[in-house]
């Protein structure tokens, strides 16, 4: 999906995710499939660290706002929760008030607004990453 103005295509997945977040932060839940996923799911030029820390650093630089790895997937007042499915698949049920949920597949991003958390049921070998982004 094109999140930037016509003709301004993201040079790497981190830029595309940042453009998505600029448009969607403050809204309801949203799902993104990046157009050009890096084969290992890492942002271009990422420094050695955990996957969530690398993405947090890349998005923090691009957005100019705090982005941190999320230790818990509980509802956060004043912060959005961003999930990235690196490998495998997980069933995601939003909390509070879970419904059937959705299946998050490799290369997909799920943005949950403040006040929402989630419960994951993952297949063996699945590797989701979680980030928190303060919105207030």
ZIGIQUI-V584359 format. One line per field, one symbol per residue. phi: phi as a letter, one per 20 degrees, with the letter a starting at -180 (. if undefined). psi: psi as a letter, one per 40 degrees, with the letter a starting at -180 (. if undefined). A space follows every 50 residues. Layout:
phi = ???
psi = ???
//
This chain:
phi = .eddggndefebgffffffgfgedgndegbccdffcffgemdffmfefrf gffffgffffffembfbcgefcdegdfnbedddcefcmbceddfcfmfdf nbeedgnedcddfgndcbddcdfgnfcedccdcfde
psi = iheiihegihdidddddddddddeheaaiihhhidghhdeeiiiehihai dddddddddddddfihhihhdifihhheiihhihhdiaiihhhiiigiad aihhiheihhhhiiehaihhhiiheigiihihhhe.
//
